[in-house]
Amino acid sequence: MSVTTATTIMVGSFLIYLILRSINFYLGAFYLLILFIFAYIITDKQFSAFYMLLFIIALIIDLAIKGFSVVPANQTSLLGMNFKGFTMIIAMLIFGLALYVLINVISARVGGNIVGAPTLQVTTNQIAQNLRPTFVSHLGIIENYFAFVSFELLNFFGVMIPLVGVAFNLVPYILPVILVGLLMGIFHVAAYSVAFSLLLWASFAFMMFIISYIITKDSLPADFAHFLNNGIIDIARPLALVI
């Protein structure tokens, strides 16, 4: 794998996604779906199929439930400043970069990456090798989308749950953030061989992602942070080959 080529493809792919989602959120989602159909062809089919299914389920729920949507707002407020258009995108990316730095500071202190990245096995084909970091980095965006849809679903219907619904009413947002954060933390520990001792920290990372989504009304900061985390991890580690 050529690090330069793999990095260029990964960054270029994210820019394509960024442009498409700025035109229409679901246009960006369609791009991700096409990307992982391609990933299914040249990488670990079982893993790629799982993520495509996860993404499609989240997309269907998002489109079906009219009471909420993860589509970003046209304008957002951050630290008392209003952003829209191109300045909003830049502000979201800077926020995402700050999230990524925070995650890595915590990871360094606790002795392990708290948001693990999957290991996709590819063929010996050079093109597939160079594309692997692109697939792995964009998986983070799909995970975030599933987490945000789950959060909105819990937040929307949580009040209808007997007994527990009282907590949803009294403390809005808090319980869904904790529950979805723990769910995604457990998923990472089980799927990516993240040390069990890091479970709470992995959950905390996803809680930060969801909080950033609540604050900005946009998934982009968390998406960029997760994209950077997964991509940098995958480019830095040795390539696993299937011969």
VENUR-V61023 format. One record per pair of residues at least 24 apart in sequence whose ideal C-beta (glycine too) atoms are under 10 Angstrom apart, sorted by the first residue. I is the first residue (numbers start at 1). J is the second residue. Records with the same first field share a line. If there is no record, write none. Layout:
# VENUR-V61023
I=J, J
This chain:
# VENUR-V61023
1=122, 126, 128, 129, 130, 131, 132, 133, 234, 235, 238, 239, 241
2=126, 129, 130
3=130, 133, 235, 236
4=130
5=126, 127, 129, 130, 131, 133
6=129, 130, 131, 132, 133, 134, 231, 234, 235, 239
7=130, 133, 134, 231, 232, 235
8=130, 134
9=127, 130, 131, 132, 133, 134
10=130, 131, 132, 133, 134, 135, 136, 137, 138, 227, 228, 230, 231, 232, 234, 235
11=133, 134, 137, 227, 231
12=134
13=131, 133, 134, 135, 137, 138, 227, 231
14=134, 137, 138, 141, 223, 224, 227, 228, 231
17=138, 141, 223, 227
18=89, 92, 93, 220, 223, 224, 227
19=89
21=71, 72, 89, 141, 218, 219, 220, 223
22=72, 85, 86, 88, 89, 220
24=71
25=62, 69, 70, 71, 72, 218, 219
26=59, 62, 63, 69, 71
28=141, 223
29=55, 56, 58, 59, 62, 63, 70, 71, 141, 142, 145
30=59
31=138
32=59, 138, 139, 141, 142, 145
33=59, 142
35=131, 134, 135, 138, 139, 141, 142
36=135, 138, 139, 142
38=128, 131, 134, 135
39=120, 122, 128, 131, 132, 134, 135, 136, 138, 139
40=135
41=128
42=120, 122, 123, 125, 127, 128, 129, 131, 132, 135
43=120, 121, 122, 123, 128, 131, 132, 135, 136, 242
44=118, 119, 120, 121, 122, 132, 135, 240, 242
45=121
46=121
47=118, 119, 120, 121, 135, 139, 191
48=120, 135, 139
50=118, 191
51=118, 120, 135, 138, 139, 142, 143, 146
52=142
54=139, 142, 143, 145, 146, 187
55=139, 141, 142, 143, 145, 146, 149
57=146, 149
58=142, 143, 144, 145, 146, 147, 148, 149, 150, 153
59=142, 145, 146, 149
60=149
61=146, 149, 150, 152, 153
62=145, 146, 148, 149, 152, 153
65=149, 152, 153, 156, 157
67=152, 153, 155, 156, 157
68=148, 149, 151, 152, 153, 155, 156, 157
69=149, 152
70=144, 145, 147, 148, 149, 151, 152, 213, 217, 218, 219
71=217, 218, 219
72=213, 216, 217, 218, 219, 220
73=216, 217, 218
74=217
75=217
76=215, 216, 217, 218, 220
77=215, 216, 217
78=212, 215, 216, 217, 218, 221
79=215
83=216, 218
88=216, 218, 220
89=218, 220, 224
91=216, 218, 220, 221
92=212, 216, 218, 219, 220, 221, 222, 223, 224
93=220, 221, 223, 224, 225
94=221, 224
95=212, 215, 216, 218, 220, 221, 222, 224, 225
96=209, 212, 216, 218, 219, 220, 221, 222, 223, 224, 225, 226, 227, 228
97=221, 224, 225, 228
98=212, 221, 224, 225
99=205, 208, 209, 211, 212, 221, 222, 223, 224, 225, 226, 228, 229
100=221, 222, 224, 225, 226, 227, 228, 229, 232
101=225, 228
102=205, 208, 225
103=201, 202, 204, 205, 208, 209, 225, 226, 228, 229
104=225, 228, 229, 232
106=198, 201, 204, 205, 208
107=198, 201, 202, 205, 229
109=201
110=195, 197, 198, 200, 201, 202
111=195, 197, 198, 201
112=194, 195, 197, 198, 201, 202
113=188, 192, 194, 195, 198, 201, 202, 205, 229, 230, 232, 233
114=185, 188, 194, 195, 198, 199, 200, 201, 202, 203, 204, 205, 206, 229
115=140, 143, 184, 185, 188, 192, 194, 198, 201, 202, 205, 206, 208, 209, 225, 226, 229, 230, 233
116=187, 188, 189, 191, 192, 193, 194, 195, 198, 202, 229, 230, 233
117=188, 192, 194, 226, 229, 230, 231, 232, 233, 234, 236, 237
118=143, 188, 191, 192, 193, 230, 233, 234
119=192, 193, 233, 234, 237, 239, 240
120=234, 240
121=239, 240, 241, 242
122=239, 240, 241, 242
123=241, 242, 243
124=239, 241, 242, 243
128=241, 242
129=239, 241
132=234, 235, 239, 240
133=230, 231, 232, 233, 234, 235, 236, 237, 239
134=227, 231, 234
135=230, 231, 234
136=227, 230, 231, 233, 234, 235, 237
137=226, 227, 228, 229, 230, 231, 232, 233, 234, 235
138=223, 226, 227, 230, 231
139=226, 227, 230, 231, 234
140=209, 222, 223, 224, 225, 226, 227, 228, 229, 230, 231, 233
141=219, 220, 222, 223, 224, 226, 227, 230
142=223, 226
143=184, 187, 188, 191, 206, 209, 222, 223, 226, 230
144=184, 206, 209, 210, 212, 213, 219, 220, 221, 222, 223, 224, 225, 226, 227
145=219, 222, 223
146=180, 183, 184, 187
147=177, 180, 181, 183, 184, 187, 206, 207, 209, 210, 213, 219, 222, 226
148=180, 209, 210, 213, 214, 219, 222, 223
149=180
150=176, 179, 180, 183, 184, 210
151=176, 177, 179, 180, 181, 183, 184, 206, 207, 209, 210, 213, 214
152=176, 180, 210, 213
153=180
154=179, 180, 183
155=180, 210, 214
173=210, 211, 214
174=207
176=210, 214
177=206, 207, 208, 209, 210, 211, 213, 214
178=203, 204, 207, 210
179=203, 207
180=206, 207, 209, 210
181=205, 206, 207, 208, 209, 210, 211
182=206, 207
184=209, 210
192=233
205=229
